[in-house]
Amino acid sequence: MRFVVLACVALLAGCAGNAGETLVRGTPPLDRSPAAAISADDFVAGSFTARDGTTLPYRLLTPAHIEPGRRYPLIVQFHGSGAIGSDNRAQVERDFAARAWAIPAIRACHPAFVLVPQFPVRSANYDDPMVPRSAVAAPALGAALELVDAVIARQPVDRTRLYASGFSMGGSATWLSLLARPDLFAAAVPISGIAPDRAVADQLTHVPILVLHGDADSENPIDADRAMVAAIRAAGGRQVRMRRYVGLAHMPPGDLVPGDRWRDWLFAQHRDP
């Protein structure tokens, strides 16, 4: 009887820990060839100075054809730490997730503005750089969110369909942007990042979040993201879920491109006006 009780407790604990989580096995390696010819020059270059004096270079991909009177989603694509700088190229050319939006088939199926700011310093910092367990926003992230407001004011953007995404440090910045501007984003897709401290989980129950992370990631261990997903759901949030890629190290998952399913999900999310 004691064995049966313990087995039931373990089963229930396993189910609770995996709530909102989908195990993904056997995903092929990411095919980077569709974006091989894409460069920063496919994005319009710009520069923005925030109220605190921070200057951010940025690139903006526009819909291939802008119809008069139509408004389009805006994706804010946050780059990883390898693109930190000020050349206004690396945030596209060293970040496959950013270049992927300019692949002709994706651009045709999911017309949108894609904003890719470049940070001169980190956008997210970790409690322990060697074994990160939680992320906190760097001041430069606030400047990027001011830039978002400026782009919205100038372009035909659908204000109910603003989305955040990013890989690695960009995934962490994606999480943190939801906390910094809870009024802004309709949905988010953080990829292989580090979530904030679980104490703030109740502030994230209102927004749809799709987390993508490999469980063999030794650079940004999956534990922080798994714990945050569980904490949000424990706080009553049912719009967060995770795709846990079995055996995937610190790299974008193979189904990121063409990624029609997750992009369709993202574009279906709307924030109340």
Secondary structure as GFF3:
##gff-version 3
##sequence-region A 1 273
A	DSSP	alpha_helix	2	17	.	.	.	ID=ss1
A	DSSP	beta_strand	21	24	.	.	.	ID=ss2
A	DSSP	three_ten_helix	33	35	.	.	.	ID=ss3
A	DSSP	three_ten_helix	40	42	.	.	.	ID=ss4
A	DSSP	beta_strand	44	49	.	.	.	ID=ss5
A	DSSP	beta_strand	55	61	.	.	.	ID=ss6
A	DSSP	beta_strand	72	78	.	.	.	ID=ss7
A	DSSP	three_ten_helix	81	83	.	.	.	ID=ss8
A	DSSP	alpha_helix	90	93	.	.	.	ID=ss9
A	DSSP	alpha_helix	96	100	.	.	.	ID=ss10
A	DSSP	alpha_helix	104	109	.	.	.	ID=ss11
A	DSSP	beta_strand	113	117	.	.	.	ID=ss12
A	DSSP	beta_strand	124	126	.	.	.	ID=ss13
A	DSSP	beta_strand	135	137	.	.	.	ID=ss14
A	DSSP	alpha_helix	139	154	.	.	.	ID=ss15
A	DSSP	beta_strand	157	167	.	.	.	ID=ss16
A	DSSP	alpha_helix	169	180	.	.	.	ID=ss17
A	DSSP	beta_strand	187	191	.	.	.	ID=ss18
A	DSSP	three_ten_helix	198	204	.	.	.	ID=ss19
A	DSSP	beta_strand	209	214	.	.	.	ID=ss20
A	DSSP	alpha_helix	223	234	.	.	.	ID=ss21
A	DSSP	beta_strand	240	245	.	.	.	ID=ss22
A	DSSP	three_ten_helix	254	256	.	.	.	ID=ss23
A	DSSP	alpha_helix	260	267	.	.	.	ID=ss24
###
